[in-house]
Amino acid sequence: MEGLKVAGRYAQSLLELAEEKQITDAVLKDMEHLLATTNESKDFHVFLNSPLIKMDKKNEIFDKIFGGFQEVSKKFIHLLTKNNREVILPLIAEEYISKLNEIRGIVPMTITSAVKLHDEVKTTILEKLNKQVKGSIELTEKVDESLIGGFVVRMGDTRIDASIAHQLNEMKQRLIR
């Protein structure tokens, strides 16, 4: 929880700096790239968490990996490394994206279903959820066959589970009691 608070403060500072320099979209791309790198590479995650690699060596590696980043992003990463906070870089990237989406009125939503949803079903779900949301929805679709049928919607802290797997689990819990 503490890491999330600190990440939020750093993300807010980066956002304010990016707004001041009018490069919020460019920094957004940097943060999305950083997050993708972290999620795709276990080695990068290990590198971030390694206390054995010295600050200057980490910065050298960051410069090679993220050479195309905005100067603001590079200096920000160097500052984090100097303060031994590079471990929370992925959290900061997530917070930056989240804060920018909030400012722009974009609500990220993920629909996970057992099979790819038909357009009519997706449209019906979006119409119902759009009434409850201020702003525009940015939809991500996932397929998880373990749901058996139905779908799960995630929007921020809200989770709507209309999956058959969830219903079967609830039924099982009622029978056990």
PyMOL commands that place a pseudoatom at each C-alpha (Angstrom):
pseudoatom trace, name=CA, resn=MET, resi=1, chain=A, elem=C, hetatm=0, pos=[0.000, 0.000, 0.000]
pseudoatom trace, name=CA, resn=GLU, resi=2, chain=A, elem=C, hetatm=0, pos=[2.836, 2.388, 0.848]
pseudoatom trace, name=CA, resn=GLY, resi=3, chain=A, elem=C, hetatm=0, pos=[4.454, 1.728, -2.537]
pseudoatom trace, name=CA, resn=LEU, resi=4, chain=A, elem=C, hetatm=0, pos=[1.207, 2.669, -4.258]
pseudoatom trace, name=CA, resn=LYS, resi=5, chain=A, elem=C, hetatm=0, pos=[1.010, 5.987, -2.378]
pseudoatom trace, name=CA, resn=VAL, resi=6, chain=A, elem=C, hetatm=0, pos=[4.595, 6.848, -3.251]
pseudoatom trace, name=CA, resn=ALA, resi=7, chain=A, elem=C, hetatm=0, pos=[4.038, 5.770, -6.872]
pseudoatom trace, name=CA, resn=GLY, resi=8, chain=A, elem=C, hetatm=0, pos=[0.977, 8.011, -7.013]
pseudoatom trace, name=CA, resn=ARG, resi=9, chain=A, elem=C, hetatm=0, pos=[2.972, 11.013, -5.816]
pseudoatom trace, name=CA, resn=TYR, resi=10, chain=A, elem=C, hetatm=0, pos=[5.762, 10.391, -8.310]
pseudoatom trace, name=CA, resn=ALA, resi=11, chain=A, elem=C, hetatm=0, pos=[3.230, 9.866, -11.119]
pseudoatom trace, name=CA, resn=GLN, resi=12, chain=A, elem=C, hetatm=0, pos=[1.468, 13.104, -10.216]
pseudoatom trace, name=CA, resn=SER, resi=13, chain=A, elem=C, hetatm=0, pos=[4.782, 14.983, -10.315]
pseudoatom trace, name=CA, resn=LEU, resi=14, chain=A, elem=C, hetatm=0, pos=[5.655, 13.475, -13.692]
pseudoatom trace, name=CA, resn=LEU, resi=15, chain=A, elem=C, hetatm=0, pos=[2.201, 14.337, -15.015]
pseudoatom trace, name=CA, resn=GLU, resi=16, chain=A, elem=C, hetatm=0, pos=[2.480, 17.951, -13.859]
pseudoatom trace, name=CA, resn=LEU, resi=17, chain=A, elem=C, hetatm=0, pos=[5.925, 18.264, -15.452]
pseudoatom trace, name=CA, resn=ALA, resi=18, chain=A, elem=C, hetatm=0, pos=[4.691, 16.708, -18.706]
pseudoatom trace, name=CA, resn=GLU, resi=19, chain=A, elem=C, hetatm=0, pos=[1.697, 19.075, -18.762]
pseudoatom trace, name=CA, resn=GLU, resi=20, chain=A, elem=C, hetatm=0, pos=[3.970, 22.050, -18.142]
pseudoatom trace, name=CA, resn=LYS, resi=21, chain=A, elem=C, hetatm=0, pos=[6.170, 21.037, -21.090]
pseudoatom trace, name=CA, resn=GLN, resi=22, chain=A, elem=C, hetatm=0, pos=[3.083, 20.031, -23.146]
pseudoatom trace, name=CA, resn=ILE, resi=23, chain=A, elem=C, hetatm=0, pos=[4.316, 16.486, -23.760]
pseudoatom trace, name=CA, resn=THR, resi=24, chain=A, elem=C, hetatm=0, pos=[1.728, 14.420, -21.860]
pseudoatom trace, name=CA, resn=ASP, resi=25, chain=A, elem=C, hetatm=0, pos=[1.034, 12.132, -24.829]
pseudoatom trace, name=CA, resn=ALA, resi=26, chain=A, elem=C, hetatm=0, pos=[4.725, 11.488, -25.506]
pseudoatom trace, name=CA, resn=VAL, resi=27, chain=A, elem=C, hetatm=0, pos=[5.342, 10.667, -21.832]
pseudoatom trace, name=CA, resn=LEU, resi=28, chain=A, elem=C, hetatm=0, pos=[2.209, 8.482, -21.909]
pseudoatom trace, name=CA, resn=LYS, resi=29, chain=A, elem=C, hetatm=0, pos=[3.771, 6.445, -24.729]
pseudoatom trace, name=CA, resn=ASP, resi=30, chain=A, elem=C, hetatm=0, pos=[6.985, 6.178, -22.689]
pseudoatom trace, name=CA, resn=MET, resi=31, chain=A, elem=C, hetatm=0, pos=[5.083, 4.912, -19.638]
pseudoatom trace, name=CA, resn=GLU, resi=32, chain=A, elem=C, hetatm=0, pos=[3.084, 2.431, -21.729]
pseudoatom trace, name=CA, resn=HIS, resi=33, chain=A, elem=C, hetatm=0, pos=[6.333, 1.142, -23.257]
pseudoatom trace, name=CA, resn=LEU, resi=34, chain=A, elem=C, hetatm=0, pos=[7.961, 0.858, -19.825]
pseudoatom trace, name=CA, resn=LEU, resi=35, chain=A, elem=C, hetatm=0, pos=[4.950, -1.039, -18.480]
pseudoatom trace, name=CA, resn=ALA, resi=36, chain=A, elem=C, hetatm=0, pos=[4.897, -3.375, -21.496]
pseudoatom trace, name=CA, resn=THR, resi=37, chain=A, elem=C, hetatm=0, pos=[8.627, -4.049, -21.064]
pseudoatom trace, name=CA, resn=THR, resi=38, chain=A, elem=C, hetatm=0, pos=[8.112, -4.905, -17.407]
pseudoatom trace, name=CA, resn=ASN, resi=39, chain=A, elem=C, hetatm=0, pos=[5.135, -7.163, -18.110]
pseudoatom trace, name=CA, resn=GLU, resi=40, chain=A, elem=C, hetatm=0, pos=[6.809, -8.984, -21.004]
pseudoatom trace, name=CA, resn=SER, resi=41, chain=A, elem=C, hetatm=0, pos=[10.231, -9.583, -19.460]
pseudoatom trace, name=CA, resn=LYS, resi=42, chain=A, elem=C, hetatm=0, pos=[10.860, -11.388, -16.192]
pseudoatom trace, name=CA, resn=ASP, resi=43, chain=A, elem=C, hetatm=0, pos=[14.541, -10.511, -16.592]
pseudoatom trace, name=CA, resn=PHE, resi=44, chain=A, elem=C, hetatm=0, pos=[13.717, -6.806, -16.623]
pseudoatom trace, name=CA, resn=HIS, resi=45, chain=A, elem=C, hetatm=0, pos=[11.644, -7.261, -13.476]
pseudoatom trace, name=CA, resn=VAL, resi=46, chain=A, elem=C, hetatm=0, pos=[14.587, -9.031, -11.789]
pseudoatom trace, name=CA, resn=PHE, resi=47, chain=A, elem=C, hetatm=0, pos=[16.907, -6.242, -12.981]
pseudoatom trace, name=CA, resn=LEU, resi=48, chain=A, elem=C, hetatm=0, pos=[14.664, -3.580, -11.397]
pseudoatom trace, name=CA, resn=ASN, resi=49, chain=A, elem=C, hetatm=0, pos=[14.653, -5.398, -8.076]
pseudoatom trace, name=CA, resn=SER, resi=50, chain=A, elem=C, hetatm=0, pos=[18.371, -6.240, -7.968]
pseudoatom trace, name=CA, resn=PRO, resi=51, chain=A, elem=C, hetatm=0, pos=[20.278, -4.477, -5.182]
pseudoatom trace, name=CA, resn=LEU, resi=52, chain=A, elem=C, hetatm=0, pos=[23.550, -5.824, -6.634]
pseudoatom trace, name=CA, resn=ILE, resi=53, chain=A, elem=C, hetatm=0, pos=[23.482, -3.640, -9.743]
pseudoatom trace, name=CA, resn=LYS, resi=54, chain=A, elem=C, hetatm=0, pos=[24.852, -0.171, -9.024]
pseudoatom trace, name=CA, resn=MET, resi=55, chain=A, elem=C, hetatm=0, pos=[22.945, 3.010, -9.825]
pseudoatom trace, name=CA, resn=ASP, resi=56, chain=A, elem=C, hetatm=0, pos=[25.181, 4.152, -12.690]
pseudoatom trace, name=CA, resn=LYS, resi=57, chain=A, elem=C, hetatm=0, pos=[25.048, 0.711, -14.334]
pseudoatom trace, name=CA, resn=LYS, resi=58, chain=A, elem=C, hetatm=0, pos=[21.242, 0.660, -14.051]
pseudoatom trace, name=CA, resn=ASN, resi=59, chain=A, elem=C, hetatm=0, pos=[21.021, 4.116, -15.625]
pseudoatom trace, name=CA, resn=GLU, resi=60, chain=A, elem=C, hetatm=0, pos=[23.304, 2.982, -18.440]
pseudoatom trace, name=CA, resn=ILE, resi=61, chain=A, elem=C, hetatm=0, pos=[21.026, 0.009, -19.096]
pseudoatom trace, name=CA, resn=PHE, resi=62, chain=A, elem=C, hetatm=0, pos=[17.904, 2.200, -18.892]
pseudoatom trace, name=CA, resn=ASP, resi=63, chain=A, elem=C, hetatm=0, pos=[19.445, 4.534, -21.484]
pseudoatom trace, name=CA, resn=LYS, resi=64, chain=A, elem=C, hetatm=0, pos=[20.047, 1.618, -23.848]
pseudoatom trace, name=CA, resn=ILE, resi=65, chain=A, elem=C, hetatm=0, pos=[16.580, 0.099, -23.389]
pseudoatom trace, name=CA, resn=PHE, resi=66, chain=A, elem=C, hetatm=0, pos=[14.662, 3.384, -23.389]
pseudoatom trace, name=CA, resn=GLY, resi=67, chain=A, elem=C, hetatm=0, pos=[16.862, 5.461, -25.692]
pseudoatom trace, name=CA, resn=GLY, resi=68, chain=A, elem=C, hetatm=0, pos=[13.862, 6.782, -27.626]
pseudoatom trace, name=CA, resn=PHE, resi=69, chain=A, elem=C, hetatm=0, pos=[12.142, 8.170, -24.538]
pseudoatom trace, name=CA, resn=GLN, resi=70, chain=A, elem=C, hetatm=0, pos=[11.485, 11.851, -23.974]
pseudoatom trace, name=CA, resn=GLU, resi=71, chain=A, elem=C, hetatm=0, pos=[14.267, 13.634, -22.110]
pseudoatom trace, name=CA, resn=VAL, resi=72, chain=A, elem=C, hetatm=0, pos=[11.831, 14.254, -19.231]
pseudoatom trace, name=CA, resn=SER, resi=73, chain=A, elem=C, hetatm=0, pos=[11.111, 10.522, -18.943]
pseudoatom trace, name=CA, resn=LYS, resi=74, chain=A, elem=C, hetatm=0, pos=[14.804, 9.617, -19.016]
pseudoatom trace, name=CA, resn=LYS, resi=75, chain=A, elem=C, hetatm=0, pos=[15.697, 12.180, -16.344]
pseudoatom trace, name=CA, resn=PHE, resi=76, chain=A, elem=C, hetatm=0, pos=[12.756, 11.004, -14.262]
pseudoatom trace, name=CA, resn=ILE, resi=77, chain=A, elem=C, hetatm=0, pos=[13.962, 7.386, -14.415]
pseudoatom trace, name=CA, resn=HIS, resi=78, chain=A, elem=C, hetatm=0, pos=[17.484, 8.525, -13.468]
pseudoatom trace, name=CA, resn=LEU, resi=79, chain=A, elem=C, hetatm=0, pos=[16.062, 10.443, -10.490]
pseudoatom trace, name=CA, resn=LEU, resi=80, chain=A, elem=C, hetatm=0, pos=[14.162, 7.357, -9.344]
pseudoatom trace, name=CA, resn=THR, resi=81, chain=A, elem=C, hetatm=0, pos=[17.297, 5.253, -9.642]
pseudoatom trace, name=CA, resn=LYS, resi=82, chain=A, elem=C, hetatm=0, pos=[19.271, 7.831, -7.654]
pseudoatom trace, name=CA, resn=ASN, resi=83, chain=A, elem=C, hetatm=0, pos=[16.626, 7.653, -4.906]
pseudoatom trace, name=CA, resn=ASN, resi=84, chain=A, elem=C, hetatm=0, pos=[16.562, 3.818, -5.008]
pseudoatom trace, name=CA, resn=ARG, resi=85, chain=A, elem=C, hetatm=0, pos=[12.942, 3.859, -6.197]
pseudoatom trace, name=CA, resn=GLU, resi=86, chain=A, elem=C, hetatm=0, pos=[13.367, 2.119, -9.571]
pseudoatom trace, name=CA, resn=VAL, resi=87, chain=A, elem=C, hetatm=0, pos=[11.540, -0.892, -8.137]
pseudoatom trace, name=CA, resn=ILE, resi=88, chain=A, elem=C, hetatm=0, pos=[8.270, 1.052, -8.266]
pseudoatom trace, name=CA, resn=LEU, resi=89, chain=A, elem=C, hetatm=0, pos=[8.723, 2.223, -11.865]
pseudoatom trace, name=CA, resn=PRO, resi=90, chain=A, elem=C, hetatm=0, pos=[5.940, -0.098, -13.131]
pseudoatom trace, name=CA, resn=LEU, resi=91, chain=A, elem=C, hetatm=0, pos=[3.574, 1.201, -10.434]
pseudoatom trace, name=CA, resn=ILE, resi=92, chain=A, elem=C, hetatm=0, pos=[4.424, 4.780, -11.355]
pseudoatom trace, name=CA, resn=ALA, resi=93, chain=A, elem=C, hetatm=0, pos=[3.759, 4.039, -15.028]
pseudoatom trace, name=CA, resn=GLU, resi=94, chain=A, elem=C, hetatm=0, pos=[0.360, 2.526, -14.147]
pseudoatom trace, name=CA, resn=GLU, resi=95, chain=A, elem=C, hetatm=0, pos=[-0.503, 5.511, -11.951]
pseudoatom trace, name=CA, resn=TYR, resi=96, chain=A, elem=C, hetatm=0, pos=[0.552, 7.987, -14.654]
pseudoatom trace, name=CA, resn=ILE, resi=97, chain=A, elem=C, hetatm=0, pos=[-1.696, 6.271, -17.200]
pseudoatom trace, name=CA, resn=SER, resi=98, chain=A, elem=C, hetatm=0, pos=[-4.550, 6.103, -14.688]
pseudoatom trace, name=CA, resn=LYS, resi=99, chain=A, elem=C, hetatm=0, pos=[-4.266, 9.771, -13.689]
pseudoatom trace, name=CA, resn=LEU, resi=100, chain=A, elem=C, hetatm=0, pos=[-4.096, 10.938, -17.300]
pseudoatom trace, name=CA, resn=ASN, resi=101, chain=A, elem=C, hetatm=0, pos=[-7.137, 8.805, -18.196]
pseudoatom trace, name=CA, resn=GLU, resi=102, chain=A, elem=C, hetatm=0, pos=[-9.009, 10.307, -15.254]
pseudoatom trace, name=CA, resn=ILE, resi=103, chain=A, elem=C, hetatm=0, pos=[-8.198, 13.848, -16.396]
pseudoatom trace, name=CA, resn=ARG, resi=104, chain=A, elem=C, hetatm=0, pos=[-9.324, 13.032, -19.934]
pseudoatom trace, name=CA, resn=GLY, resi=105, chain=A, elem=C, hetatm=0, pos=[-12.517, 11.298, -18.789]
pseudoatom trace, name=CA, resn=ILE, resi=106, chain=A, elem=C, hetatm=0, pos=[-11.455, 7.900, -20.096]
pseudoatom trace, name=CA, resn=VAL, resi=107, chain=A, elem=C, hetatm=0, pos=[-12.675, 4.909, -18.106]
pseudoatom trace, name=CA, resn=PRO, resi=108, chain=A, elem=C, hetatm=0, pos=[-10.687, 1.723, -18.779]
pseudoatom trace, name=CA, resn=MET, resi=109, chain=A, elem=C, hetatm=0, pos=[-12.895, -1.349, -18.807]
pseudoatom trace, name=CA, resn=THR, resi=110, chain=A, elem=C, hetatm=0, pos=[-12.025, -5.006, -19.340]
pseudoatom trace, name=CA, resn=ILE, resi=111, chain=A, elem=C, hetatm=0, pos=[-14.545, -7.608, -20.426]
pseudoatom trace, name=CA, resn=THR, resi=112, chain=A, elem=C, hetatm=0, pos=[-13.382, -11.179, -19.975]
pseudoatom trace, name=CA, resn=SER, resi=113, chain=A, elem=C, hetatm=0, pos=[-15.563, -13.879, -21.501]
pseudoatom trace, name=CA, resn=ALA, resi=114, chain=A, elem=C, hetatm=0, pos=[-15.373, -17.614, -22.099]
pseudoatom trace, name=CA, resn=VAL, resi=115, chain=A, elem=C, hetatm=0, pos=[-15.527, -17.066, -25.881]
pseudoatom trace, name=CA, resn=LYS, resi=116, chain=A, elem=C, hetatm=0, pos=[-15.152, -13.989, -28.059]
pseudoatom trace, name=CA, resn=LEU, resi=117, chain=A, elem=C, hetatm=0, pos=[-18.296, -11.892, -27.634]
pseudoatom trace, name=CA, resn=HIS, resi=118, chain=A, elem=C, hetatm=0, pos=[-20.548, -11.139, -30.594]
pseudoatom trace, name=CA, resn=ASP, resi=119, chain=A, elem=C, hetatm=0, pos=[-20.803, -7.458, -31.462]
pseudoatom trace, name=CA, resn=GLU, resi=120, chain=A, elem=C, hetatm=0, pos=[-24.497, -7.304, -30.458]
pseudoatom trace, name=CA, resn=VAL, resi=121, chain=A, elem=C, hetatm=0, pos=[-23.773, -8.693, -26.979]
pseudoatom trace, name=CA, resn=LYS, resi=122, chain=A, elem=C, hetatm=0, pos=[-20.811, -6.360, -26.521]
pseudoatom trace, name=CA, resn=THR, resi=123, chain=A, elem=C, hetatm=0, pos=[-22.906, -3.376, -27.631]
pseudoatom trace, name=CA, resn=THR, resi=124, chain=A, elem=C, hetatm=0, pos=[-25.681, -4.276, -25.164]
pseudoatom trace, name=CA, resn=ILE, resi=125, chain=A, elem=C, hetatm=0, pos=[-23.207, -4.547, -22.277]
pseudoatom trace, name=CA, resn=LEU, resi=126, chain=A, elem=C, hetatm=0, pos=[-21.533, -1.261, -23.213]
pseudoatom trace, name=CA, resn=GLU, resi=127, chain=A, elem=C, hetatm=0, pos=[-24.872, 0.557, -23.514]
pseudoatom trace, name=CA, resn=LYS, resi=128, chain=A, elem=C, hetatm=0, pos=[-25.883, -0.528, -20.002]
pseudoatom trace, name=CA, resn=LEU, resi=129, chain=A, elem=C, hetatm=0, pos=[-22.508, 0.377, -18.490]
pseudoatom trace, name=CA, resn=ASN, resi=130, chain=A, elem=C, hetatm=0, pos=[-22.229, 3.692, -20.368]
pseudoatom trace, name=CA, resn=LYS, resi=131, chain=A, elem=C, hetatm=0, pos=[-25.240, 4.957, -18.403]
pseudoatom trace, name=CA, resn=GLN, resi=132, chain=A, elem=C, hetatm=0, pos=[-23.293, 4.485, -15.149]
pseudoatom trace, name=CA, resn=VAL, resi=133, chain=A, elem=C, hetatm=0, pos=[-20.023, 6.012, -16.346]
pseudoatom trace, name=CA, resn=LYS, resi=134, chain=A, elem=C, hetatm=0, pos=[-18.969, 9.624, -16.660]
pseudoatom trace, name=CA, resn=GLY, resi=135, chain=A, elem=C, hetatm=0, pos=[-16.680, 9.883, -19.656]
pseudoatom trace, name=CA, resn=SER, resi=136, chain=A, elem=C, hetatm=0, pos=[-15.862, 7.497, -22.439]
pseudoatom trace, name=CA, resn=ILE, resi=137, chain=A, elem=C, hetatm=0, pos=[-15.077, 3.811, -22.072]
pseudoatom trace, name=CA, resn=GLU, resi=138, chain=A, elem=C, hetatm=0, pos=[-11.786, 2.375, -23.294]
pseudoatom trace, name=CA, resn=LEU, resi=139, chain=A, elem=C, hetatm=0, pos=[-12.546, -1.313, -23.821]
pseudoatom trace, name=CA, resn=THR, resi=140, chain=A, elem=C, hetatm=0, pos=[-10.147, -4.231, -23.536]
pseudoatom trace, name=CA, resn=GLU, resi=141, chain=A, elem=C, hetatm=0, pos=[-11.424, -7.702, -24.363]
pseudoatom trace, name=CA, resn=LYS, resi=142, chain=A, elem=C, hetatm=0, pos=[-9.999, -10.956, -23.026]
pseudoatom trace, name=CA, resn=VAL, resi=143, chain=A, elem=C, hetatm=0, pos=[-10.975, -14.595, -23.442]
pseudoatom trace, name=CA, resn=ASP, resi=144, chain=A, elem=C, hetatm=0, pos=[-10.733, -17.001, -20.499]
pseudoatom trace, name=CA, resn=GLU, resi=145, chain=A, elem=C, hetatm=0, pos=[-12.218, -20.425, -21.172]
pseudoatom trace, name=CA, resn=SER, resi=146, chain=A, elem=C, hetatm=0, pos=[-12.222, -21.259, -17.451]
pseudoatom trace, name=CA, resn=LEU, resi=147, chain=A, elem=C, hetatm=0, pos=[-15.280, -18.985, -17.073]
pseudoatom trace, name=CA, resn=ILE, resi=148, chain=A, elem=C, hetatm=0, pos=[-17.270, -21.726, -18.883]
pseudoatom trace, name=CA, resn=GLY, resi=149, chain=A, elem=C, hetatm=0, pos=[-19.784, -19.108, -20.093]
pseudoatom trace, name=CA, resn=GLY, resi=150, chain=A, elem=C, hetatm=0, pos=[-20.894, -15.561, -19.394]
pseudoatom trace, name=CA, resn=PHE, resi=151, chain=A, elem=C, hetatm=0, pos=[-18.500, -12.708, -18.715]
pseudoatom trace, name=CA, resn=VAL, resi=152, chain=A, elem=C, hetatm=0, pos=[-16.671, -10.641, -16.085]
pseudoatom trace, name=CA, resn=VAL, resi=153, chain=A, elem=C, hetatm=0, pos=[-16.473, -6.842, -16.323]
pseudoatom trace, name=CA, resn=ARG, resi=154, chain=A, elem=C, hetatm=0, pos=[-13.794, -4.838, -14.502]
pseudoatom trace, name=CA, resn=MET, resi=155, chain=A, elem=C, hetatm=0, pos=[-13.916, -1.058, -14.259]
pseudoatom trace, name=CA, resn=GLY, resi=156, chain=A, elem=C, hetatm=0, pos=[-11.556, 0.387, -11.692]
pseudoatom trace, name=CA, resn=ASP, resi=157, chain=A, elem=C, hetatm=0, pos=[-12.575, -1.085, -8.335]
pseudoatom trace, name=CA, resn=THR, resi=158, chain=A, elem=C, hetatm=0, pos=[-15.867, -2.415, -9.708]
pseudoatom trace, name=CA, resn=ARG, resi=159, chain=A, elem=C, hetatm=0, pos=[-16.193, -6.040, -10.751]
pseudoatom trace, name=CA, resn=ILE, resi=160, chain=A, elem=C, hetatm=0, pos=[-19.342, -7.545, -12.259]
pseudoatom trace, name=CA, resn=ASP, resi=161, chain=A, elem=C, hetatm=0, pos=[-19.129, -11.328, -12.457]
pseudoatom trace, name=CA, resn=ALA, resi=162, chain=A, elem=C, hetatm=0, pos=[-21.812, -12.854, -14.640]
pseudoatom trace, name=CA, resn=SER, resi=163, chain=A, elem=C, hetatm=0, pos=[-19.836, -15.998, -15.421]
pseudoatom trace, name=CA, resn=ILE, resi=164, chain=A, elem=C, hetatm=0, pos=[-21.146, -19.530, -15.134]
pseudoatom trace, name=CA, resn=ALA, resi=165, chain=A, elem=C, hetatm=0, pos=[-18.013, -20.532, -13.198]
pseudoatom trace, name=CA, resn=HIS, resi=166, chain=A, elem=C, hetatm=0, pos=[-18.876, -17.894, -10.564]
pseudoatom trace, name=CA, resn=GLN, resi=167, chain=A, elem=C, hetatm=0, pos=[-22.494, -19.041, -10.374]
pseudoatom trace, name=CA, resn=LEU, resi=168, chain=A, elem=C, hetatm=0, pos=[-21.424, -22.679, -9.990]
pseudoatom trace, name=CA, resn=ASN, resi=169, chain=A, elem=C, hetatm=0, pos=[-18.980, -21.705, -7.256]
pseudoatom trace, name=CA, resn=GLU, resi=170, chain=A, elem=C, hetatm=0, pos=[-21.710, -19.798, -5.384]
pseudoatom trace, name=CA, resn=MET, resi=171, chain=A, elem=C, hetatm=0, pos=[-24.046, -22.777, -5.675]
pseudoatom trace, name=CA, resn=LYS, resi=172, chain=A, elem=C, hetatm=0, pos=[-21.301, -25.070, -4.362]
pseudoatom trace, name=CA, resn=GLN, resi=173, chain=A, elem=C, hetatm=0, pos=[-20.741, -22.743, -1.376]
pseudoatom trace, name=CA, resn=ARG, resi=174, chain=A, elem=C, hetatm=0, pos=[-24.487, -22.741, -0.546]
pseudoatom trace, name=CA, resn=LEU, resi=175, chain=A, elem=C, hetatm=0, pos=[-24.613, -26.548, -0.694]
pseudoatom trace, name=CA, resn=ILE, resi=176, chain=A, elem=C, hetatm=0, pos=[-21.570, -26.908, 1.592]
pseudoatom trace, name=CA, resn=ARG, resi=177, chain=A, elem=C, hetatm=0, pos=[-23.084, -24.666, 4.293]
for i in range(1, 177): cmd.bond("trace and resi %d" % i, "trace and resi %d" % (i + 1))
show_as sticks, trace
zoom trace
